[in-house]
Amino acid sequence: MQKPDFIAQLDRGASAATPLNAALLGHLSKELRKGDPAWWKETARAWEKRGFVAWDEAWTLFLTCLHFEALNNPECPLGPYFPSCGGTDEADPSVGLAKFLAAPSGSFFENLHDGVRRAFVPLRSFLWTAPAALFFLKRELSFYLVEVDAGAGLNLVGDLLYPLKNFDSSFISARIGLDPKPLEMHDIYHRRWVTAGLMPDNMKSIAELDKAVEFVMASVKDDPSFLQLVPCACDKALRFIGKNIPSDDPDVGILFMNMGVTCRMTDERYAAFSRSVAEALTPWGDRGLWVEVEAVRGELYSTTYQLRLHRVVGGALSTVVMSSIDVAAGKILDHEGADRFLSFGKPAPKKAK
């Protein structure tokens, strides 16, 4: 990450942020324009071997690591300014930020080096249910629900947290979250990391997150197989599916999904990933669906998500954009063609009871 690029991203992020976050980002930008403070030199070392593709990837990780420190340490100078830590966002947080950056903890830079932000976004967590209803439920076809880079797996229960009318969750054969380092919500540090992925003044989303976490923990306590989290890197996810999820049962399909994942891939890596998905879905025929909720590719400062659908047709991936989601405005625009893309001639025969 080059300093001029980081400054530009900080400024862009601040332009659309709440006063608290704008002040944090503005302070960082101001300090970097003045020179190379010690915290930046250490940050640059931590990021030396990391490649950031999405425009908001680096600075949101930086804020996540700041937030995590405040959640973990009641003496953190940022705590009094973060509502999530019992503070107030009415005062200027740059004072607390300056104090923190004067002597950052080692864990802060460790998380900058290794950490991956896993943000629970309520608005996007349930978006997979609409294509699933048209593709699977309309045919009365059960399906495996698999998410890559799933974190704590909260998106996998979006159908239960935010029910879609007439969506029958009993058709989901298994909910499987793949992640290099799955986040277990009984671990307080894992839970704080998920919370830290949200902005410290976004108490509404933090409340939604807490609700989702409590729901998952209660559900897993009642049924340990309710949600399966598996250590698996993104690039190995398709091999995992091929080895562990059988495709030969004509009465079961698969929905493979990612949210906020491929926007962090270069075009070359995304092309390779797409080929891997196509290869993995080919044995499933018309029972396989790939759902993406990702920022628009090619837009430098995109704040629009696309609900993109892919399935293998004639040996190649066929794609349609079902919806566009304006994050800032909280609006969803549906596009034509998705119903036809997901439709089949007649429902599958009902299973004998």
C-alpha positions as a Markdown table, in Angstrom:
| # | Residue | x | y | z |
|---|---|---|---|---|
| 1 | Met | 0.0 | 0.0 | 0.0 |
| 2 | Gln | 1.5 | 3.3 | -1.1 |
| 3 | Lys | 1.0 | 6.3 | 1.1 |
| 4 | Pro | -0.6 | 8.5 | -1.6 |
| 5 | Asp | -3.1 | 5.8 | -2.4 |
| 6 | Phe | -4.0 | 5.4 | 1.2 |
| 7 | Ile | -4.4 | 9.1 | 1.7 |
| 8 | Ala | -6.8 | 9.2 | -1.3 |
| 9 | Gln | -8.8 | 6.3 | 0.1 |
| 10 | Leu | -9.0 | 7.9 | 3.5 |
| 11 | Asp | -10.2 | 11.2 | 2.0 |
| 12 | Arg | -12.8 | 9.4 | -0.1 |
| 13 | Gly | -14.0 | 7.3 | 2.9 |
| 14 | Ala | -14.2 | 10.5 | 5.1 |
| 15 | Ser | -16.4 | 12.2 | 2.5 |
| 16 | Ala | -19.3 | 9.8 | 3.1 |
| 17 | Ala | -18.7 | 8.9 | 6.7 |
| 18 | Thr | -20.4 | 9.8 | 9.9 |
| 19 | Pro | -18.8 | 12.7 | 11.9 |
| 20 | Leu | -17.0 | 10.2 | 14.2 |
| 21 | Asn | -15.5 | 8.2 | 11.4 |
| 22 | Ala | -14.8 | 11.2 | 9.2 |
| 23 | Ala | -12.8 | 12.7 | 12.1 |
| 24 | Leu | -10.8 | 9.5 | 12.5 |
| 25 | Leu | -10.0 | 9.2 | 8.8 |
| 26 | Gly | -9.4 | 12.9 | 8.5 |
| 27 | His | -6.8 | 12.8 | 11.3 |
| 28 | Leu | -5.0 | 9.9 | 9.7 |
| 29 | Ser | -4.9 | 11.7 | 6.3 |
| 30 | Lys | -3.7 | 14.9 | 7.9 |
| 31 | Glu | -0.9 | 13.2 | 9.8 |
| 32 | Leu | 0.3 | 11.4 | 6.6 |
| 33 | Arg | 0.3 | 14.6 | 4.6 |
| 34 | Lys | 2.7 | 16.1 | 7.2 |
| 35 | Gly | 5.2 | 13.2 | 6.9 |
| 36 | Asp | 5.9 | 9.6 | 7.8 |
| 37 | Pro | 4.8 | 9.2 | 11.5 |
| 38 | Ala | 6.1 | 6.1 | 13.3 |
| 39 | Trp | 2.7 | 4.4 | 13.3 |
| 40 | Trp | 2.7 | 4.6 | 9.5 |
| 41 | Lys | 6.1 | 3.1 | 9.1 |
| 42 | Glu | 5.0 | 0.2 | 11.2 |
| 43 | Thr | 1.8 | -0.1 | 9.2 |
| 44 | Ala | 3.6 | -0.1 | 5.9 |
| 45 | Arg | 5.8 | -2.9 | 7.2 |
| 46 | Ala | 2.7 | -4.9 | 8.3 |
| 47 | Trp | 1.2 | -4.4 | 4.9 |
| 48 | Glu | 4.4 | -5.0 | 2.9 |
| 49 | Lys | 3.2 | -8.4 | 1.6 |
| 50 | Arg | -0.5 | -7.7 | 1.5 |
| 51 | Gly | -2.3 | -6.6 | -1.7 |
| 52 | Phe | -5.4 | -4.5 | -1.3 |
| 53 | Val | -7.7 | -4.4 | -4.3 |
| 54 | Ala | -10.9 | -2.8 | -3.1 |
| 55 | Trp | -10.7 | 0.9 | -2.5 |
| 56 | Asp | -12.1 | 0.6 | 1.1 |
| 57 | Glu | -10.2 | -2.5 | 2.1 |
| 58 | Ala | -7.2 | -1.0 | 3.8 |
| 59 | Trp | -8.8 | 1.8 | 5.7 |
| 60 | Thr | -11.7 | -0.3 | 6.9 |
| 61 | Leu | -9.2 | -2.9 | 8.2 |
| 62 | Phe | -7.3 | 0.0 | 9.9 |
| 63 | Leu | -10.5 | 1.1 | 11.7 |
| 64 | Thr | -11.4 | -2.5 | 12.5 |
| 65 | Cys | -8.1 | -2.9 | 14.3 |
| 66 | Leu | -8.6 | 0.4 | 16.2 |
| 67 | His | -12.1 | -0.7 | 17.2 |
| 68 | Phe | -10.8 | -4.1 | 18.3 |
| 69 | Glu | -8.2 | -2.5 | 20.5 |
| 70 | Ala | -10.9 | -0.3 | 22.2 |
| 71 | Leu | -13.2 | -3.3 | 22.7 |
| 72 | Asn | -10.4 | -5.3 | 24.3 |
| 73 | Asn | -8.9 | -2.7 | 26.5 |
| 74 | Pro | -11.0 | -0.5 | 28.9 |
| 75 | Glu | -8.0 | 1.8 | 29.2 |
| 76 | Cys | -7.7 | 2.4 | 25.4 |
| 77 | Pro | -7.8 | 6.2 | 24.8 |
| 78 | Leu | -10.3 | 5.6 | 22.0 |
| 79 | Gly | -12.9 | 4.1 | 24.3 |
| 80 | Pro | -14.4 | 7.4 | 25.6 |
| 81 | Tyr | -15.2 | 8.4 | 22.0 |
| 82 | Phe | -16.7 | 5.1 | 20.8 |
| 83 | Pro | -20.4 | 4.5 | 21.6 |
| 84 | Ser | -19.8 | 0.7 | 21.2 |
| 85 | Cys | -17.4 | 1.0 | 24.2 |
| 86 | Gly | -19.7 | 3.1 | 26.3 |
| 87 | Gly | -18.3 | 6.4 | 25.1 |
| 88 | Thr | -19.8 | 9.3 | 23.3 |
| 89 | Asp | -19.4 | 10.4 | 19.6 |
| 90 | Glu | -20.1 | 14.0 | 20.4 |
| 91 | Ala | -16.4 | 14.9 | 21.2 |
| 92 | Asp | -13.6 | 15.0 | 18.7 |
| 93 | Pro | -12.0 | 11.5 | 18.6 |
| 94 | Ser | -8.7 | 12.8 | 17.1 |
| 95 | Val | -7.4 | 13.5 | 20.6 |
| 96 | Gly | -7.9 | 9.9 | 21.6 |
| 97 | Leu | -6.6 | 8.6 | 18.3 |
| 98 | Ala | -3.4 | 10.7 | 18.6 |
| 99 | Lys | -2.8 | 9.3 | 22.1 |
| 100 | Phe | -3.3 | 5.7 | 20.8 |
| 101 | Leu | -1.1 | 6.1 | 17.8 |
| 102 | Ala | 1.7 | 7.6 | 20.0 |
| 103 | Ala | 2.2 | 4.2 | 21.6 |
| 104 | Pro | 0.2 | 1.5 | 19.7 |
| 105 | Ser | 0.0 | -2.0 | 21.1 |
| 106 | Gly | 1.8 | -4.9 | 19.3 |
| 107 | Ser | -1.5 | -6.6 | 18.8 |
| 108 | Phe | -2.7 | -3.7 | 16.7 |
| 109 | Phe | 0.0 | -4.2 | 14.1 |
| 110 | Glu | -0.3 | -8.0 | 14.3 |
| 111 | Asn | -4.0 | -7.6 | 13.3 |
| 112 | Leu | -3.0 | -5.2 | 10.5 |
| 113 | His | -0.6 | -7.9 | 9.2 |
| 114 | Asp | -2.9 | -10.9 | 9.5 |
| 115 | Gly | -6.4 | -9.7 | 10.1 |
| 116 | Val | -9.3 | -9.9 | 7.7 |
| 117 | Arg | -12.4 | -7.8 | 8.3 |
| 118 | Arg | -15.5 | -9.9 | 8.5 |
| 119 | Ala | -18.4 | -7.4 | 8.7 |
| 120 | Phe | -22.0 | -8.5 | 9.2 |
| 121 | Val | -24.1 | -6.3 | 7.0 |
| 122 | Pro | -27.8 | -6.9 | 7.7 |
| 123 | Leu | -28.9 | -5.4 | 4.4 |
| 124 | Arg | -27.0 | -8.0 | 2.4 |
| 125 | Ser | -27.2 | -11.0 | 4.7 |
| 126 | Phe | -30.5 | -12.2 | 3.4 |
| 127 | Leu | -30.2 | -11.4 | -0.3 |
| 128 | Trp | -29.4 | -15.0 | -1.3 |
| 129 | Thr | -32.9 | -16.0 | -0.3 |
| 130 | Ala | -34.7 | -14.4 | -3.3 |
| 131 | Pro | -32.7 | -16.4 | -6.0 |
| 132 | Ala | -32.8 | -19.5 | -3.8 |
| 133 | Ala | -36.6 | -19.3 | -3.7 |
| 134 | Leu | -36.9 | -19.1 | -7.5 |
| 135 | Phe | -34.2 | -21.6 | -8.3 |
| 136 | Phe | -34.7 | -24.3 | -5.6 |
| 137 | Leu | -37.9 | -23.9 | -3.7 |
| 138 | Lys | -40.1 | -23.3 | -6.8 |
| 139 | Arg | -39.0 | -26.8 | -7.9 |
| 140 | Glu | -39.3 | -28.2 | -4.3 |
| 141 | Leu | -35.6 | -29.0 | -4.5 |
| 142 | Ser | -33.5 | -29.3 | -1.3 |
| 143 | Phe | -30.1 | -27.7 | -1.4 |
| 144 | Tyr | -26.8 | -27.2 | 0.4 |
| 145 | Leu | -26.0 | -23.6 | 1.3 |
| 146 | Val | -22.2 | -23.0 | 1.2 |
| 147 | Glu | -20.5 | -19.6 | 1.9 |
| 148 | Val | -16.8 | -18.9 | 1.3 |
| 149 | Asp | -14.9 | -16.6 | 3.7 |
| 150 | Ala | -17.9 | -17.0 | 5.9 |
| 151 | Gly | -16.4 | -15.7 | 9.1 |
| 152 | Ala | -18.9 | -16.6 | 11.8 |
| 153 | Gly | -21.4 | -17.9 | 9.3 |
| 154 | Leu | -24.1 | -15.3 | 10.1 |
| 155 | Asn | -25.1 | -14.7 | 6.4 |
| 156 | Leu | -26.0 | -18.4 | 6.3 |
| 157 | Val | -28.9 | -17.8 | 8.6 |
| 158 | Gly | -30.2 | -14.7 | 6.9 |
| 159 | Asp | -33.4 | -16.5 | 6.0 |
| 160 | Leu | -34.2 | -17.0 | 9.7 |
| 161 | Leu | -33.1 | -13.6 | 10.9 |
| 162 | Tyr | -34.9 | -11.7 | 8.2 |
| 163 | Pro | -37.6 | -14.2 | 6.9 |
| 164 | Leu | -38.8 | -13.8 | 3.3 |
| 165 | Lys | -42.5 | -14.4 | 2.8 |
| 166 | Asn | -43.2 | -18.0 | 1.9 |
| 167 | Phe | -39.5 | -19.0 | 2.1 |
| 168 | Asp | -39.4 | -22.6 | 3.5 |
| 169 | Ser | -36.1 | -23.0 | 5.3 |
| 170 | Ser | -36.6 | -26.7 | 5.7 |
| 171 | Phe | -35.3 | -27.1 | 2.1 |
| 172 | Ile | -31.8 | -26.3 | 3.3 |
| 173 | Ser | -30.0 | -29.6 | 3.7 |
| 174 | Ala | -27.0 | -28.1 | 5.4 |
| 175 | Arg | -25.5 | -24.6 | 6.2 |
| 176 | Ile | -21.7 | -24.7 | 5.6 |
| 177 | Gly | -19.4 | -21.8 | 6.2 |
| 178 | Leu | -15.8 | -22.1 | 4.8 |
| 179 | Asp | -13.2 | -19.7 | 6.2 |
| 180 | Pro | -9.4 | -19.8 | 6.7 |
| 181 | Lys | -10.0 | -19.0 | 10.3 |
| 182 | Pro | -13.6 | -19.5 | 11.3 |
| 183 | Leu | -14.9 | -17.2 | 14.0 |
| 184 | Glu | -16.5 | -19.1 | 16.9 |
| 185 | Met | -18.9 | -16.9 | 18.7 |
| 186 | His | -18.3 | -18.5 | 22.1 |
| 187 | Asp | -14.8 | -17.1 | 21.9 |
| 188 | Ile | -15.0 | -13.5 | 23.3 |
| 189 | Tyr | -12.1 | -12.4 | 21.1 |
| 190 | His | -13.6 | -13.8 | 18.0 |
| 191 | Arg | -16.9 | -12.1 | 18.8 |
| 192 | Arg | -15.2 | -8.8 | 19.5 |
| 193 | Trp | -13.4 | -9.1 | 16.1 |
| 194 | Val | -16.8 | -9.4 | 14.3 |
| 195 | Thr | -18.1 | -6.4 | 16.3 |
| 196 | Ala | -15.0 | -4.5 | 15.4 |
| 197 | Gly | -15.8 | -4.9 | 11.7 |
| 198 | Leu | -18.6 | -2.5 | 12.2 |
| 199 | Met | -18.1 | 1.2 | 12.8 |
| 200 | Pro | -18.0 | 2.1 | 16.5 |
| 201 | Asp | -20.9 | 4.5 | 16.2 |
| 202 | Asn | -23.2 | 2.2 | 14.2 |
| 203 | Met | -25.1 | 1.0 | 17.2 |
| 204 | Lys | -28.1 | -0.2 | 15.1 |
| 205 | Ser | -25.9 | -2.6 | 13.1 |
| 206 | Ile | -24.1 | -3.7 | 16.3 |
| 207 | Ala | -27.5 | -4.5 | 17.9 |
| 208 | Glu | -28.4 | -6.5 | 14.8 |
| 209 | Leu | -25.1 | -8.3 | 15.0 |
| 210 | Asp | -25.7 | -9.2 | 18.6 |
| 211 | Lys | -29.1 | -10.5 | 17.8 |
| 212 | Ala | -27.7 | -12.7 | 15.0 |
| 213 | Val | -24.9 | -14.0 | 17.2 |
| 214 | Glu | -27.3 | -14.9 | 20.0 |
| 215 | Phe | -29.6 | -16.6 | 17.6 |
| 216 | Val | -26.8 | -18.7 | 16.1 |
| 217 | Met | -25.4 | -19.6 | 19.5 |
| 218 | Ala | -28.8 | -20.7 | 20.8 |
| 219 | Ser | -29.5 | -22.7 | 17.6 |
| 220 | Val | -26.1 | -24.5 | 17.7 |
| 221 | Lys | -26.6 | -25.3 | 21.4 |
| 222 | Asp | -29.9 | -27.0 | 20.5 |
| 223 | Asp | -28.5 | -28.7 | 17.4 |
| 224 | Pro | -24.7 | -28.8 | 16.9 |
| 225 | Ser | -25.2 | -29.6 | 13.2 |
| 226 | Phe | -27.3 | -26.5 | 12.6 |
| 227 | Leu | -24.3 | -24.5 | 11.3 |
| 228 | Gln | -21.0 | -26.1 | 10.2 |
| 229 | Leu | -17.9 | -23.9 | 10.1 |
| 230 | Val | -14.9 | -25.5 | 8.4 |
| 231 | Pro | -11.3 | -24.2 | 8.2 |
| 232 | Cys | -10.8 | -23.8 | 4.5 |
| 233 | Ala | -9.1 | -21.1 | 2.4 |
| 234 | Cys | -11.0 | -19.4 | -0.3 |
| 235 | Asp | -8.8 | -20.8 | -3.1 |
| 236 | Lys | -9.4 | -24.3 | -1.8 |
| 237 | Ala | -13.2 | -24.0 | -1.3 |
| 238 | Leu | -14.2 | -25.5 | -4.6 |
| 239 | Arg | -11.9 | -28.5 | -4.0 |
| 240 | Phe | -13.5 | -29.0 | -0.6 |
| 241 | Ile | -17.0 | -29.0 | -2.3 |
| 242 | Gly | -15.9 | -31.5 | -4.8 |
| 243 | Lys | -14.5 | -33.9 | -2.2 |
| 244 | Asn | -17.0 | -33.5 | 0.6 |
| 245 | Ile | -20.4 | -32.6 | -0.8 |
| 246 | Pro | -21.9 | -35.3 | -3.1 |
| 247 | Ser | -23.4 | -34.1 | -6.4 |
| 248 | Asp | -24.9 | -37.4 | -7.5 |
| 249 | Asp | -28.3 | -37.1 | -5.7 |
| 250 | Pro | -30.8 | -35.6 | -8.2 |
| 251 | Asp | -33.0 | -34.5 | -5.4 |
| 252 | Val | -30.4 | -32.1 | -3.9 |
| 253 | Gly | -28.8 | -28.9 | -5.3 |
| 254 | Ile | -26.1 | -26.5 | -4.1 |
| 255 | Leu | -26.0 | -22.8 | -3.6 |
| 256 | Phe | -22.5 | -21.5 | -3.4 |
| 257 | Met | -22.2 | -17.8 | -2.3 |
| 258 | Asn | -19.8 | -15.1 | -1.4 |
| 259 | Met | -20.3 | -11.6 | 0.0 |
| 260 | Gly | -17.6 | -8.9 | 0.0 |
| 261 | Val | -15.0 | -11.5 | -1.1 |
| 262 | Thr | -14.4 | -11.3 | -4.9 |
| 263 | Cys | -14.3 | -7.5 | -4.8 |
| 264 | Arg | -10.9 | -8.0 | -3.1 |
| 265 | Met | -9.6 | -10.1 | -6.0 |
| 266 | Thr | -7.6 | -8.9 | -8.9 |
| 267 | Asp | -9.2 | -9.5 | -12.3 |
| 268 | Glu | -6.7 | -12.3 | -12.9 |
| 269 | Arg | -7.5 | -14.0 | -9.6 |
| 270 | Tyr | -11.3 | -13.5 | -10.1 |
| 271 | Ala | -11.1 | -15.1 | -13.6 |
| 272 | Ala | -9.3 | -18.1 | -12.1 |
| 273 | Phe | -11.8 | -18.3 | -9.2 |
| 274 | Ser | -14.7 | -18.2 | -11.7 |
| 275 | Arg | -13.2 | -21.0 | -13.7 |
| 276 | Ser | -12.9 | -23.1 | -10.4 |
| 277 | Val | -16.5 | -22.4 | -9.5 |
| 278 | Ala | -17.7 | -23.4 | -13.0 |
| 279 | Glu | -15.7 | -26.7 | -12.7 |
| 280 | Ala | -17.1 | -27.4 | -9.3 |
| 281 | Leu | -20.7 | -26.7 | -10.3 |
| 282 | Thr | -20.6 | -28.6 | -13.6 |
| 283 | Pro | -21.4 | -32.0 | -12.0 |
| 284 | Trp | -24.5 | -30.4 | -10.4 |
| 285 | Gly | -26.0 | -29.5 | -13.8 |
| 286 | Asp | -29.2 | -27.4 | -13.4 |
| 287 | Arg | -29.0 | -27.9 | -9.6 |
| 288 | Gly | -26.0 | -25.6 | -9.0 |
| 289 | Leu | -26.2 | -21.9 | -8.5 |
| 290 | Trp | -23.4 | -19.4 | -7.6 |
| 291 | Val | -24.7 | -16.2 | -5.9 |
| 292 | Glu | -22.5 | -13.2 | -5.3 |
| 293 | Val | -23.2 | -10.0 | -3.3 |
| 294 | Glu | -20.2 | -7.8 | -4.3 |
| 295 | Ala | -19.3 | -4.3 | -5.2 |
| 296 | Val | -19.4 | -3.4 | -8.9 |
| 297 | Arg | -16.2 | -4.5 | -10.5 |
| 298 | Gly | -14.3 | -1.8 | -12.3 |
| 299 | Glu | -15.7 | 1.1 | -10.4 |
| 300 | Leu | -12.9 | 2.8 | -8.4 |
| 301 | Tyr | -15.0 | 4.1 | -5.5 |
| 302 | Ser | -18.0 | 1.8 | -5.8 |
| 303 | Thr | -20.7 | 2.0 | -3.1 |
| 304 | Thr | -23.1 | -0.2 | -5.0 |
| 305 | Tyr | -23.5 | -3.9 | -4.4 |
| 306 | Gln | -24.6 | -6.2 | -7.2 |
| 307 | Leu | -26.6 | -9.4 | -6.6 |
| 308 | Arg | -24.9 | -11.5 | -9.3 |
| 309 | Leu | -26.1 | -15.0 | -10.3 |
| 310 | His | -24.2 | -17.6 | -12.2 |
| 311 | Arg | -24.9 | -21.1 | -13.3 |
| 312 | Val | -23.3 | -23.5 | -15.8 |
| 313 | Val | -25.1 | -23.6 | -19.1 |
| 314 | Gly | -23.6 | -25.6 | -22.0 |
| 315 | Gly | -20.4 | -26.1 | -20.1 |
| 316 | Ala | -19.8 | -22.4 | -19.4 |
| 317 | Leu | -20.8 | -20.0 | -16.7 |
| 318 | Ser | -23.9 | -17.9 | -17.6 |
| 319 | Thr | -24.4 | -14.7 | -15.6 |
| 320 | Val | -27.1 | -12.2 | -14.8 |
| 321 | Val | -27.4 | -9.3 | -12.4 |
| 322 | Met | -30.6 | -9.7 | -10.3 |
| 323 | Ser | -30.4 | -6.5 | -8.3 |
| 324 | Ser | -28.3 | -3.5 | -7.5 |
| 325 | Ile | -28.1 | -2.3 | -3.9 |
| 326 | Asp | -27.2 | 1.4 | -3.2 |
| 327 | Val | -25.6 | 1.1 | 0.2 |
| 328 | Ala | -25.6 | 4.8 | 1.1 |
| 329 | Ala | -29.3 | 5.2 | 0.2 |
| 330 | Gly | -30.4 | 1.8 | 1.4 |
| 331 | Lys | -32.3 | 1.1 | -1.8 |
| 332 | Ile | -32.5 | -2.0 | -3.9 |
| 333 | Leu | -33.1 | -1.9 | -7.7 |
| 334 | Asp | -34.3 | -5.1 | -9.3 |
| 335 | His | -33.2 | -5.9 | -12.9 |
| 336 | Glu | -35.1 | -7.8 | -15.6 |
| 337 | Gly | -34.1 | -11.3 | -16.7 |
| 338 | Ala | -33.4 | -13.0 | -13.4 |
| 339 | Asp | -36.7 | -14.8 | -13.2 |
| 340 | Arg | -36.2 | -16.3 | -16.6 |
| 341 | Phe | -32.5 | -17.1 | -15.7 |
| 342 | Leu | -33.6 | -19.1 | -12.6 |
| 343 | Ser | -36.8 | -20.7 | -14.0 |
| 344 | Phe | -37.3 | -24.3 | -15.2 |
| 345 | Gly | -40.1 | -25.9 | -17.0 |
| 346 | Lys | -41.9 | -27.8 | -14.2 |
| 347 | Pro | -41.4 | -28.5 | -10.5 |
| 348 | Ala | -39.5 | -31.7 | -9.6 |
| 349 | Pro | -41.8 | -34.5 | -8.4 |
| 350 | Lys | -42.6 | -34.3 | -4.7 |
| 351 | Lys | -40.8 | -36.9 | -2.5 |
| 352 | Ala | -42.9 | -39.6 | -1.1 |
| 353 | Lys | -43.4 | -39.2 | 2.7 |
